[in-house]
Amino acid sequence: MSINTFLLIVVAFAIFYIAQSKVNTLVLNYGSARNIAKTRIHYVSWVLRSALVLILALVVSLISDLGFNDFGVFLSSVFAVIGVALFAQWSILSNVTASIIVFFFFPYRVGNQVKILDGDNSVEGRLEEITLFHVILLAENGSKLTFPNAMVFQKAVVIGEHQPTRAVDSKPKAQGYEEEVSGE
């Protein structure tokens, strides 16, 4: 390995480190501004860091004189996986991809009352959590419903009121209210 190759690899790692730092800062700031749960912020950061690692692996393999045929096979495999992630309806990768899109671009948040319109299979409830693979809803009867992120991405979603996600005292005390105590 020549010194030029070594220096290019060092530069690639430096760019990777800077890009990773910028992506993490972007996701944390965006998540904090929208009051998104820390676990969801962690999911999104992890997926984006993984994508950066794949890009770094591609760049380093190009710099280090990997054979063109080997690189072509590797590159076509990566594009096949990305194609499945972006276009397959039920794959795990499509749910991860949809989770990233939901994180940055969808208008509903944890605590919203939502109805996911899917013909006779529509579901409704309060949005409890958006995980890497599913949206979890709490129905009025107390049951938990899960819906794949890829399906939420493809279906119409009706958004209702935002409700607090933590238990809050539901009986506000009126001013001047005194509790009567029976003495006898």
Beta strands, then each sheet from edge to edge (+ up, - down):
strand 1: 112-117
strand 2: 123-130
strand 3: 134-138
strand 4: 144-148
strand 5: 156-162
sheet 1: 4+ 3- 2+ 1- 5+
end
